[in-house]
Amino acid sequence: MGTYLTFAWAARPATFNEGSYEGIGAEFKDAVTEPGVWYAGMYMQGEKIPREENHVRLSKDKTDAWGIPQLITSIGYEENDNKLVNDFLTQSEEMLHIAGLKKHYKT
């Protein structure tokens, strides 16, 4: 099937508990340590099995603002790629559940 790398993150929204992250010193520290809403997520970077059809090349006629040829990327996805993504979705959902995440959204 192949391998993939998983990234995980967690953050509080820009505002929480009817307040904001603005402030300084002890008052700010006390405010941000209060329980509140957190968001967590994961994403992946997977291995792509080399295929002759998948390639990167420089454009012969399109350039950027500095005259450098634009990069053309041609890649197709197949069954193995879908297996990697599905395995990631299954494994990451399990990890987030064990970590105590209350709502799960797959995108």
SERO-4910 file (N, C-alpha, C, O; in steps of 0.05 Angstrom, whole numbers):
BEGIN
 pado doro    nc1    nc2    nc3   cac1   cac2   cac3    cc1    cc2    cc3    oc1    oc2    oc3
  Met    A     17    -24      0      0      0      0     17     25      0     11     43    -15
  Gly    A     38     27     16     55     51     17     55     63     45     43     52     63
  Thr    A     68     85     47     70     99     73     59    127     70     57    138     49
  Tyr    A     52    138     94     44    166     95     53    178    121     57    164    141
  Leu    A     55    204    122     62    219    145     37    233    155     22    245    139
  Thr    A     32    233    181      9    246    192     18    270    209     36    269    225
  Phe    A      4    292    205      8    317    220    -16    321    238    -39    318    229
  Ala    A    -12    330    262    -34    335    280    -31    364    291     -8    373    295
  Trp    A    -53    377    297    -52    404    307    -76    408    326    -96    393    325
  Ala    A    -74    427    344    -95    435    361    -92    465    367    -70    475    370
  Ala    A   -115    479    368   -114    508    372   -141    517    383   -161    504    380
  Arg    A   -140    540    396   -164    553    405   -173    573    384   -156    583    369
  Pro    A   -199    579    382   -207    598    362   -196    626    369   -186    630    391
  Ala    A   -198    645    351   -187    672    355   -200    685    379   -186    700    393
  Thr    A   -224    679    385   -237    689    410   -248    665    425   -255    645    413
  Phe    A   -249    667    451   -259    645    467   -272    657    492   -264    678    502
  Asn    A   -291    642    503   -304    650    528   -313    679    527   -309    694    547
  Glu    A   -324    688    505   -333    716    501   -310    736    504   -316    760    509
  Gly    A   -285    728    502   -263    746    505   -246    744    480   -255    736    459
  Ser    A   -221    752    483   -203    750    460   -175    745    470   -170    744    495
  Tyr    A   -156    741    452   -128    737    460   -113    762    467    -90    761    473
  Glu    A   -126    785    465   -113    810    471   -107    812    500   -122    802    517
  Gly    A    -85    825    507    -77    829    534    -48    824    539    -33    818    520
  Ile    A    -40    826    564    -12    822    571    -11    815    601    -28    822    616
  Gly    A     10    800    608     15    795    637     -3    774    649    -14    757    635
  Ala    A     -5    775    675    -20    755    691    -49    753    683    -60    731    681
  Glu    A    -62    776    677    -90    775    669    -94    760    643   -113    744    641
  Phe    A    -76    764    624    -77    749    599    -72    720    604    -87    703    593
  Lys    A    -52    713    620    -46    685    625    -69    671    638    -76    649    631
  Asp    A    -82    684    658   -106    672    671   -128    668    651   -142    648    652
  Ala    A   -132    688    632   -154    686    613   -150    662    594   -169    648    588
  Val    A   -126    658    584   -121    637    564   -119    609    577   -120    589    562
  Thr    A   -117    607    603   -116    581    616   -144    572    625   -147    550    635
  Glu    A   -164    588    621   -192    580    627   -201    559    607   -194    561    584
  Pro    A   -216    539    616   -227    519    597   -243    533    576   -257    553    581
  Gly    A   -242    523    552   -257    534    530   -257    516    506   -250    492    508
  Val    A   -266    526    484   -268    510    459   -240    507    447   -225    526    446
  Trp    A   -235    483    438   -210    477    424   -218    463    398   -238    450    396
  Tyr    A   -201    467    378   -204    452    353   -179    436    348   -157    444    355
  Ala    A   -183    412    338   -160    395    332   -164    382    305   -187    378    296
  Gly    A   -143    375    292   -145    362    266   -120    348    258   -100    349    272
  Met    A   -122    334    236    -99    319    226   -100    321    195   -121    323    183
  Tyr    A    -77    320    184    -75    318    155    -51    300    148    -35    293    165
  Met    A    -50    292    123    -30    272    115    -14    281     91    -23    298     75
  Gln    A      9    268     88     25    271     63     33    242     56     47    229     71
  Gly    A     24    233     33     27    205     26     48    200      4     54    218    -12
  Glu    A     57    176      4     76    167    -16     61    163    -43     39    152    -43
  Lys    A     73    171    -64     62    167    -91     80    148   -106    104    154   -110
  Ile    A     69    126   -114     85    106   -129     92    118   -157     74    127   -171
  Pro    A    117    118   -164    125    130   -189    112    116   -213    110     91   -214
  Arg    A    103    132   -232     91    122   -257    101    140   -280    104    164   -276
  Glu    A    105    129   -303    115    145   -325     96    168   -332    105    189   -341
  Glu    A     70    164   -328     50    184   -335     52    209   -317     44    230   -324
  Asn    A     62    205   -293     65    227   -273     91    241   -278    112    228   -277
  His    A     90    267   -282    115    281   -287    113    311   -281     91    321   -278
  Val    A    136    324   -279    138    352   -276    156    362   -298    177    351   -304
  Arg    A    148    385   -310    164    396   -332    161    426   -332    143    437   -320
  Leu    A    179    439   -346    177    468   -350    161    475   -375    164    461   -395
  Ser    A    144    495   -373    128    504   -396    147    516   -417    166    529   -411
  Lys    A    140    510   -442    156    521   -464    147    550   -472    162    565   -484
  Asp    A    122    556   -464    111    582   -472    100    600   -450     94    623   -455
  Lys    A     97    589   -426     86    605   -404    108    612   -383    122    594   -375
  Thr    A    110    637   -377    130    646   -357    117    663   -335     94    672   -339
  Asp    A    131    666   -313    121    683   -292    129    712   -297    140    718   -318
  Ala    A    124    730   -278    130    758   -281    159    764   -286    166    785   -296
  Trp    A    177    746   -279    206    750   -282    217    734   -306    241    733   -309
  Gly    A    199    723   -322    208    708   -345    217    680   -340    227    667   -359
  Ile    A    212    670   -317    220    642   -310    197    623   -319    174    628   -314
  Pro    A    204    602   -334    183    584   -343    167    572   -320    177    565   -299
  Gln    A    140    571   -325    123    560   -304    125    530   -303    131    516   -323
  Leu    A    121    519   -279    122    491   -275     95    478   -282     74    488   -274
  Ile    A     96    456   -297     72    441   -304     74    414   -289     94    399   -293
  Thr    A     54    408   -273     54    383   -258     31    366   -270      8    375   -272
  Ser    A     37    341   -276     17    323   -287     18    298   -269     38    284   -267
  Ile    A     -5    293   -255     -6    270   -237    -34    258   -237    -54    273   -238
  Gly    A    -36    232   -236    -61    219   -235    -62    202   -209    -41    194   -199
  Tyr    A    -86    197   -199    -89    181   -175   -102    155   -182   -118    153   -201
  Glu    A    -96    134   -167   -106    108   -173   -114     94   -147   -114    107   -125
  Glu    A   -121     69   -148   -132     54   -126   -114     55   -101   -124     58    -79
  Asn    A    -88     51   -105    -70     51    -82    -71     78    -67    -69     79    -42
  Asp    A    -73    100    -82    -75    127    -69   -100    129    -52   -100    139    -30
  Asn    A   -122    118    -62   -147    118    -47   -145    101    -22   -156    108     -1
  Lys    A   -130     79    -23   -126     62      0   -111     77     22   -117     75     45
  Leu    A    -90     92     14    -75    108     33    -93    128     47    -92    130     72
  Val    A   -108    142     32   -126    163     43   -146    150     62   -151    160     84
  Asn    A   -159    128     54   -178    115     71   -166    104     96   -179    106    118
  Asp    A   -142     94     95   -128     84    119   -122    108    137   -126    106    162
  Phe    A   -113    130    126   -108    154    142   -134    163    156   -133    169    180
  Leu    A   -156    164    142   -181    173    154   -190    155    177   -199    164    197
  Thr    A   -187    129    173   -194    110    194   -176    113    219   -186    115    241
  Gln    A   -150    113    214   -131    115    236   -133    142    251   -132    143    275
  Ser    A   -135    164    236   -136    190    249   -162    194    265   -162    206    286
  Glu    A   -184    183    254   -209    185    269   -207    170    296   -216    179    317
  Glu    A   -194    146    295   -190    131    320   -173    146    340   -179    147    364
  Met    A   -151    158    330   -133    173    348   -147    197    360   -144    202    384
  Leu    A   -163    212    344   -177    235    355   -198    227    375   -203    241    394
  His    A   -211    204    370   -231    194    389   -218    187    415   -228    194    437
  Ile    A   -195    173    414   -181    165    439   -171    190    454   -170    190    478
  Ala    A   -164    211    439   -155    236    451   -178    252    464   -173    271    478
  Gly    A   -203    243    459   -226    256    472   -240    276    455   -257    291    465
  Leu    A   -235    277    429   -249    296    411   -278    288    411   -285    265    408
  Lys    A   -296    308    413   -324    302    416   -338    301    389   -356    285    385
  Lys    A   -330    318    369   -343    318    343   -322    312    322   -300    323    323
  His    A   -329    295    304   -310    287    282   -322    295    255   -346    290    250
  Tyr    A   -306    308    239   -315    316    212   -294    306    193   -270    311    196
  Lys    A   -303    292    173   -285    283    152   -288    301    127   -310    307    119
  Thr    A   -265    310    117   -267    326     92   -247    315     72   -245    326     50
***
